[in-house]
Structure formats: structure tokens, C-alpha cells
Amino acid sequence: MEVFDALRTRLTVRRFKPDPVPDDVVHKLLQVGLWSPSSRNLQPWHFVVITKRDTLQTLGRIATGGPFLADAPMAIAFGADKRIADRPELDIGRALQQVEVFAWSEGMGTCFVGFRNLGQIAAAKEIIGMPEEIELITIMPFGYRHDDVKGTRRKRKPLSEVAHSERFGQPYAAP
Ligand SMILES: Cc1cc2nc3c(=O)[nH]c(=O)nc-3n(C[C@H](O)[C@H](O)[C@H](O)COP(=O)(O)O)c2cc1C
């Protein structure tokens, strides 16, 4: 799949086929995360691969924004080492976007699961053994997607509302 087509068609996926994600594909997901650019090349990311069903179910109970974690074949927790970067969230955002787009191009899907409060974050970190000094950014489920993925892709602001030409406020005109 061309990068443009992957970006054009990608949707958030919250329901997965039960098929496991093969080990070599998991490895590729991690590689594309590792290949992401980062500020000063500090690479402040950590990726925790989670495949145990009981762990996924527990995380699905903790993360009220992502109960579907419980049914995913696998998940990756994205952590940020705040000791080695000032704004590691930006770097982690780059990495997880690369992983998400690659996963889509391979017939998979995922969803950014945001935690609703500090208690959820602490509980999830405890379950996966993530140390205090690593910030848990998200835990993203991965799996092969069904054909009928329903998303909100078309619900985007008009480009004319957010794109400016030369100076803010001067509308960008599409060719
Ligand atoms: C920072 C961030 C946090 C998100 N948190 C959640 C979440 O907690 N639960 C959820 O179901 N979706 C979550 N999403 C997914 C968004 O709802 C989704 O990307 C958006 O509705 C656009 O849909 P699309 O990705 O299919 O284009 C999150 C996305 C981002 C980028």
C-alpha cells in the first residue's frame, strides 16, 4: 500500500479478528517505531509488547477509554523516558504514528487508548511493570481488522478552516 493511500484510508480500529499477530510482524511493528525520528535522536521511547490474555483483560478493565484492549490479540504500551528528553511526548507521538500507519498497511488496525486519570495510569503501569521514571503514554491494541471498519474519518474540519496561505488568516486555496 502506498503511504498516501495508507494515510487516506486509515481509520481507528476498536474491533479485531481473533487471529494472532505473527511474531515477525510484531517485530516489524517495533522496528518501524524504532526508526522514527526524535529530537536530537534521543529516542526516549519504550515499547512493551503484551499478548497474555489475562493481562489484556485486566488492562481493558482499567482503561475505561479502551475496554476493547481486552479482546485484542496483542497490544503495545508506549512509554516515554522523561529523564532523557524534555518533551518526549512529541517523539513518542511520531513513533506510534509510524507503527499505526504501518499496521494499517499490513491489514491490521489499532486505537490510541488514552487514560482518564492518574489512578488508571498507575494501575496500568503496575500491571506491566513500567517503572516510575517512564511515563505511560498509551497502550494500543493491535490485530487484523474486519472489512467493515466504521470510523469517523470523513468527519474532518474543512481544510479551508485550518490551512492558511503565507499568513495566518489568509485562506489556503486548494488547486
Ligand atoms: C491523543 C488521542 C487520544 C485518543 N484517545 C482515545 C480513547 O481513549 N479511546 C478511543 O476509543 N479512541 C481514542 N482516540 C481515537 C480518536 O477518537 C480517533 O482517532 C478520532 O475519532 C478520529 O478517528 P479516526 O482515527 O478513525 O480517523 C484517541 C486519539 C488520539 C490521537
The ligand as an SDF file (V2000), in Angstrom:
LIG
                    3D

 31 33  0  0  0  0  0  0  0  0999 V2000
   -4.3560   11.5150   21.5790 C   0  0  0  0  0  0  0  0  0  0  0  0
   -5.5180   10.6110   21.2210 C   0  0  0  0  0  0  0  0  0  0  0  0
   -6.2730   10.0370   22.2270 C   0  0  0  0  0  0  0  0  0  0  0  0
   -7.3190    9.1540   21.9150 C   0  0  0  0  0  0  0  0  0  0  0  0
   -7.9730    8.5170   22.9280 N   0  0  0  0  0  0  0  0  0  0  0  0
   -8.9100    7.6020   22.6230 C   0  0  0  0  0  0  0  0  0  0  0  0
   -9.5060    6.8180   23.6580 C   0  0  0  0  0  0  0  0  0  0  0  0
   -9.1760    6.9250   24.8390 O   0  0  0  0  0  0  0  0  0  0  0  0
  -10.4380    5.8980   23.3070 N   0  0  0  0  0  0  0  0  0  0  0  0
  -10.8230    5.7190   21.9960 C   0  0  0  0  0  0  0  0  0  0  0  0
  -11.6850    4.8600   21.7610 O   0  0  0  0  0  0  0  0  0  0  0  0
  -10.2730    6.4270   20.9790 N   0  0  0  0  0  0  0  0  0  0  0  0
   -9.3130    7.3500   21.2600 C   0  0  0  0  0  0  0  0  0  0  0  0
   -8.6970    8.0450   20.2480 N   0  0  0  0  0  0  0  0  0  0  0  0
   -9.1030    7.8240   18.8360 C   0  0  0  0  0  0  0  0  0  0  0  0
   -9.8590    9.0350   18.2610 C   0  0  0  0  0  0  0  0  0  0  0  0
  -11.1610    9.0550   18.8000 O   0  0  0  0  0  0  0  0  0  0  0  0
   -9.8850    8.9410   16.7200 C   0  0  0  0  0  0  0  0  0  0  0  0
   -8.5750    8.9930   16.2270 O   0  0  0  0  0  0  0  0  0  0  0  0
  -10.6990   10.0770   16.1110 C   0  0  0  0  0  0  0  0  0  0  0  0
  -12.0670    9.9580   16.4400 O   0  0  0  0  0  0  0  0  0  0  0  0
  -10.5920   10.1270   14.5820 C   0  0  0  0  0  0  0  0  0  0  0  0
  -10.9830    8.9030   14.0280 O   0  0  0  0  0  0  0  0  0  0  0  0
  -10.0110    8.1060   13.0090 P   0  0  0  0  0  0  0  0  0  0  0  0
   -8.7360    7.8090   13.7720 O   0  0  0  0  0  0  0  0  0  0  0  0
  -10.7740    6.8570   12.6550 O   0  0  0  0  0  0  0  0  0  0  0  0
   -9.7600    8.9810   11.8210 O   0  0  0  0  0  0  0  0  0  0  0  0
   -7.6480    8.9110   20.5420 C   0  0  0  0  0  0  0  0  0  0  0  0
   -6.8780    9.5020   19.5290 C   0  0  0  0  0  0  0  0  0  0  0  0
   -5.8210   10.3140   19.8640 C   0  0  0  0  0  0  0  0  0  0  0  0
   -4.9730   10.8910   18.7530 C   0  0  0  0  0  0  0  0  0  0  0  0
  1  2  1  0
  2  3  1  0
  2 30  2  0
  3  4  2  0
  4  5  1  0
  4 28  1  0
  5  6  2  0
  6  7  1  0
  6 13  1  0
  7  8  2  0
  7  9  1  0
  9 10  1  0
 10 11  2  0
 10 12  1  0
 12 13  2  0
 13 14  1  0
 14 15  1  0
 14 28  1  0
 15 16  1  0
 16 17  1  0
 16 18  1  0
 18 19  1  0
 18 20  1  0
 20 21  1  0
 20 22  1  0
 22 23  1  0
 23 24  1  0
 24 25  2  0
 24 26  1  0
 24 27  1  0
 28 29  2  0
 29 30  1  0
 30 31  1  0
M  END
$$$$
